Amino acid sequence: MNTLIEVGWFIFYMVALNYAIKHLGAAKTFWWAFAVSSLLCLLTTFHSILRIINRHDGFLTLRSLLVPGVFSALAAIYGVAWWTVWKRKRSARACAIAACLTYILAPLFTIWSKLHFSRSFRVCSGVMLATGVIGLVAFLRQGTIPSGTEPVRN
C-alpha cells in the first residue's frame, strides 16, 4: 500500500512539473525550484550548525562538519542559479545547468555509495533525479531563458 501511495505522489509530481513547465515556462518553473532548494539548503545548514553547537559531548566528527559544508555549497549553487535566471543574466543558462546537475548527482551519489536509506528518501531521490534530467534537457535547449534586461515579474 505504501509503495502505491509513493508511486502516486511521484506521478502527481511529474504531472505537476509538466503542467508548470507548459504554462509558466521552464525558466520560471525552475526559478521557483532553485529558490526553494536554496532556502531548504540554508535551513538544513542552519539546523545542522545548531546541532553541532548544542551537542553535549563536544566531540566534532567529520560528518558533523561535512553536512553544513555540503549544504551551504548547494545553497550557494541554487542561489546563484535562482538569481541569474531571475535577472536574465548572460550566465543564467550555465548556472541553471550546474544546479540541475546537482539535482542529478545527489541521488546518483546515494545509489553509488550503497547507503541504505528509508523508502521515502529513495522516492525523494527519484523525484530529484527526474527533476534534474527534465531541467537539464530544458536548459540545454537554446532560448529557454528569454534574453533581455527586464527581470521576470511575478
Helices and strands as residue ranges (DSSP letters): H 2-24, H 26-53, H 62-87, H 92-112, H 119-140
